[in-house]
């Protein structure tokens, strides 16, 4: 007969981030076997309930995870900057195409007096 031992993880630290309607939790933990890892969890409201999803990253993968996250954030910022520049260009072209309105007789008279 074998005995099953359950081991609980211990939370070492926790960070909470509120962003829009979502909540994020960054938890540093140590498993019952002594392994250190962190989790990133998000809570998303869906009607009257909340959906939770979690990513677990062991300590030995933390550097690769960090490098990938930083590269992705850098690319995201570049994409957002390019999108903003393209939008500004479209708005500039649209305003350049607008033809000035012809002055009304009243405006012409006021301009000739001034």
C-alpha positions in Angstrom: 0.0 0.0 0.0 1.5 3.4 -1.0 0.9 6.6 0.7 0.3 9.8 -1.3 1.9 12.9 0.1 0.5 16.2 -0.8 2.9 19.2 -0.9 1.7 22.7 -0.8 3.4 25.6 -2.4 4.3 28.7 -0.4 3.7 32.2 -1.7 7.0 34.2 -1.3 5.7 37.5 -2.8 2.8 38.8 -4.8 2.1 41.8 -7.0 -1.3 43.0 -8.1 -2.0 45.1 -11.2 -5.4 46.5 -12.2 -5.6 47.3 -15.9 -8.9 48.2 -17.4 -11.4 45.6 -16.4 -8.8 43.0 -15.9 -6.8 42.1 -12.8 -3.3 40.6 -13.0 -1.4 38.8 -10.2 2.3 38.1 -10.3 3.1 35.5 -7.6 6.5 34.2 -6.6 6.2 30.7 -5.1 8.2 27.8 -3.7 6.9 24.3 -4.3 6.7 21.7 -1.6 9.8 20.2 -3.3 11.8 23.4 -2.9 11.5 24.5 -6.5 11.0 28.3 -7.1 8.7 29.5 -9.8 6.4 32.4 -10.6 2.8 32.5 -11.9 1.1 35.2 -13.9 -2.7 35.0 -13.5 -5.4 37.2 -15.0 -9.0 37.6 -14.0 -11.4 38.7 -16.7 -15.0 39.5 -15.9 -17.6 37.7 -18.1 -21.1 38.7 -17.1 -21.6 37.8 -13.5 -18.6 35.5 -13.3 -14.8 35.8 -13.6 -12.5 33.7 -15.7 -9.0 33.0 -14.5 -6.1 31.9 -16.6 -2.6 31.3 -15.3 0.9 30.8 -16.7 3.5 29.1 -14.6 7.2 29.8 -15.3 9.9 27.8 -13.4 13.0 29.7 -12.3 15.2 28.0 -14.9 13.0 29.4 -17.6 12.6 32.9 -16.1 15.4 34.5 -18.2 14.1 33.2 -21.5 10.6 34.3 -20.6 11.8 37.8 -19.6 13.8 38.1 -22.9 10.8 37.1 -25.0 8.5 39.4 -23.1 10.8 42.4 -23.5 11.2 41.7 -27.2 7.4 41.4 -27.6 6.8 44.7 -25.7 9.4 46.5 -27.9 7.7 45.2 -31.1 4.3 46.2 -29.7 5.5 49.8 -29.0 7.0 50.0 -32.5 3.8 48.8 -34.1 1.8 51.3 -32.1 4.1 54.1 -33.1 3.8 53.1 -36.8 0.1 52.9 -36.5 -0.1 56.4 -34.9 2.2 57.8 -37.6 0.0 56.3 -40.4 -3.1 57.7 -38.8 -1.5 61.2 -38.5 -0.6 61.0 -42.2 -4.1 60.1 -43.2 -5.5 62.9 -41.2 -3.0 65.4 -42.7 -3.9 64.2 -46.2 -7.6 64.5 -45.5 -7.2 68.1 -44.2 -5.1 69.1 -47.2 -7.8 67.9 -49.5 -10.4 70.1 -48.0 -11.1 73.1 -50.1 -11.6 76.4 -48.4 -15.2 77.5 -48.2 -16.1 80.6 -50.3 -16.7 83.6 -48.1 -20.3 84.8 -47.8 -21.1 88.3 -49.0 -21.4 89.4 -45.3 -17.9 88.0 -44.6 -16.5 89.7 -47.8 -18.0 93.0 -46.7 -16.5 92.7 -43.2 -13.1 91.8 -44.6 -13.1 94.8 -46.9 -13.9 97.2 -44.0 -11.1 95.8 -41.9 
